[in-house]
Amino acid sequence: MQLALPSLFPLKKPMYFLKNRQEAGFIPHIEPDGFICYSHDEGVLLDRNNPKGIIHESFQRAKRTLEEGVLKLNSEDFLVEFEALWSRQEGITRVDAILTPEDRFKEIVVFHDENRNKSILLDSINESKVYYLNRLYSSRNVLDEFDRSNGIYIPLRKSSTIKPPAFWETWDIRNYRQLIKHNITASTKNKLNQYLKRKFIQKGDEEYIVLGIPIPMGQRALIGLKLSDFRAEQGKGKHFPFLHPIRKNQAAFEMMPLDIKRHDKEYLLNRTQGHNRIADKKVTVVGLGSLGSRICFELARAGIERFTLIDNDALNIDNVYRHELGISDVYFKDSACYYHFPKTEAMKRAMEIKFPFVEVEYETSDILDIIQGEPGLLLESDLVIIALGSPTEELYVNEMLRQMDGAPPILFTWLDPIGLGGHALSTKKGTPGCFQCLFTQPDEPKRLIANQASFAAPGQNFRKTLAGCQSVYTPYGSIDALETAVMATRLSVRILSGEERDSPLMSWKGDSTALLSQGYQLSPRYGFPSDLLFDTRYLYKNENCVICQAGETP
């Protein structure tokens, strides 16, 4: 082994190399240049005050990595690292794929732009995928602009003998034929043979082969081959059409390994803490201000694909610095003039550009008009989020929705002024606890009082203006909206996944310095430590509430 110290050592870990990379054979965690990958960089803590200790510990780890490889104690790591090792081959080309690695054989279609050297593999074509491709490649219509080829996906069964080619080896089609032959189920073999019997290679054809390699955690790695430039071999007398090379080798051809970059939603969502379990849910967000807009984006990042957005306002330049939308969403330009973008339409455009597979419907309307004229629109969702910042309207929405048969859970969320904190409350028809509880006088239920969840003392006016009545606003920062949005999103995910079945009031508490310096006062609830706020999240429920304690029908 050879030790190499980075110029930034001991801030960077030592590197170890096998001077002859073939000396130990082809074993896991050895790169083509002999580098021994003995630990990942992410999360590594180095004691820079003890450089000798770093070298000693790192050497032991590098040595252990070699020992485990030579003694075949870590052979399963070939499967874990299969895609990474495969990608080290010379001449490999990266391609995109929207392909779900199932346990069944299937035919695939490939679209490629030869001029720009870009290809995408698909296991099906539908309107959603075409829309995604057009956005991904900034194309008017990928199906028209790209050339089309065919291919197959072959799932291999789990086997300890499967490993990628060694860095110093070059596999030919016979190696892949044997790999497939000895590692497929009877069902896959039958379907593959049916395909090969009817498949003939014509002049100018390109054929793609994708193999699904079983790896730990029930997942599959994807590797691929592109077969092209088919031609007759000299002296063999064979001519087009040829049998498929997996069936029998009748032609000369070029073979290129493919590094597959997956775009399928199952793969992408598994990177968001497995939130693909809520991908089929639909959420309605009412109010697309700085808080509501961020909740939309965070829910999309959490895996929600279907949204209905409701707001009757346009994005104002005054709010650009604390809104998820930006300067490019203020105006819409047509041939005659400039129009203000409705928040609903601008959010739809922004979300569908940013997130794969998201579908956004919207209503540029007042929520009160919708409740009175088209209330069924709110019943089509699995969760309704209210972020209006208007307690009067929110109390009305709370009352109306809890009276509707089949109403989904509702989540109210709002901010306290001047960075004091934020809140999220969920409620569900037929269960105690609702938004009205926070405004109910204990001994006089029909008389409203100030929001009891607030960290600011009641009876204070926090409204400010920069240029008269048209620019009145409540002071809070973008970070306050973001923190509240994250809290509301976490609660939303718990509701949608079935983890939260009650009606909690969640609150986060900010710094009171700015508020107190301006002469405002705090409520007693601000004195609660954060752990007490969490422990008492169900205790806000008011047994005298005229909405949720009035005997409503579940």
C-alpha positions, 0 to 999 in steps of 0.5 A: 500500500501507498500512503498519500496525505492531502495538502489539507491534511489533517482536515482531510483524511489520508488516502491509501492506494494499492500500487498494483491494483490487480494484486488483491484480485477484484474486490469491493471498495478498490477504485480503478486507480488502486484507491482504497475506499475505507470510509465515506467522507460524509459525517467523518470527524477527524481530530486534527490535533492528533494527526498520528492518531488519524494515520494509525486509525485510517491505516487500520481501516484500509487494511481491514477493507483489504482483508475483508475483500481478500477473504471474501467477507464483504462480497455482498458489497459488490451488490451494494456498490454495483452501480458505482463499480459499473460506472467506472468502465471505460467508454461508459455513457450516461443516459436518463431513465423513467423506468421502474425496476420491477420483478418482471420482464418488459419491453422498453422504448428509448428516445435519443438526440444523437446531435446532443448525445442525450437519451432517455429510457422509458418503460411506458409513455403517458401524458405525464411522462411526456410533459416531464420530458419536455420540461427536462429537456426544454423541448416542445415535444420530445417524441417528435424531436428525438429518434426512437429505438427499442429495448428490453428490461430483464430482472435478475434474481438474487445471487451471490455470484453476480458481480460487475466486470473487473476494471481491467476486463472487457466483457463481450456479449457472451459474458452478458448472455451467461450472466442473464442465462444463469440468473433469471427465473423461469417466468422471466426466461419464458417471456425473454425467449418469446421476445427473442423468437420474434425479434430480428435486427434490421439495418440501422437498428439500435437495441438497448438492454437494461438489467435489474440487479437485486441489491439489499433493502429490496431494491434493484440497481440498474445497468444498461447496454447499447448495441448499435452499428450492426453489420455482417461479419466477414466470411460468415455469409450472414445478412440482415435480418439478424437474430438478437445477440442475446439469442445468438451471435450472428453479426458484428456490432458495437457495444456500449455500457450505459450508466443509468440516471434514474428519474422514476418517482419511486427512486426520487421519493425514497430519498425524501425519507421514504415519503412515497407512502403519501405520494397518492394523497391530494392536498388543498392549500387555501392562502398562498402567502409567504406561509402557504406558498412555502408549505406547498413547496415543502409538501411537494418535496415530501412527496405529495404529487396532487394539489389544489391551490386556492387564492384570489390575490396576485403576487405583490412586489412588496412581498417578494423577499418573504414569498416562495415566488420571485420577481419573475412571477410578478407580471405576465406579458402578452401582446398587448400589455402586462398583467399581474400573475394570480398567485394560483397560476404562478404557483402552479407554473413554479411547482410544475417546473421545479418538481417532477410528476406534480399536478396542480389544479387551482381556483383563483377565488375567495374561499368564502365564495367556494364554501357558499357556491362549490363546497364539494371542491374541498371534499376531494382532498385528503387534507385541507390546509388553511393559511389565510392569516385572517382569524374571522374567515378561518373561524368560519371555514372551521365551522363550515368544514366541520359540518360537511359530510365526508370532510377531510382533516383540516390544518390551520397555520399562522404566524405570531408577529415580529418573529415571536413564533408560529403555530399549526393546529389540526382538526377533524370532523367528529373529534374534539379540538378545533380552531374555535377552541382557541377563541372560546371563553370558558364560562361564556362559550358564544363570546369570542376572545383573543387567540389563546395560542398566541405568544403575544399578549392580547389587545395589541396592534401589530399592523404596520404600513410603509405607504398608507393603507394600501401597504398595511402588513404584519411584521415577520421575517421570511425565516419565521414563515419558513420555520412555521411551514416546516412545522406545518409540513411535518404535521401534514405528513403525519396526518396523511400517513396516519401517524397522527389521528388526534388534533394537536396544536403545535407551536414553535417559539422565537426570540422575543427581544425585537418585540419587547424592544418595541414596547409590546408585551408577551402572553403567559404562554410564551413562558412555557418551555418548548418541551412543555408546549409539545407535551400540552399539544392536546390540552387546548381543547375547550369542552365548552366549544360550540363547534367541536363539543356540540354533538356533531355527527361523525 
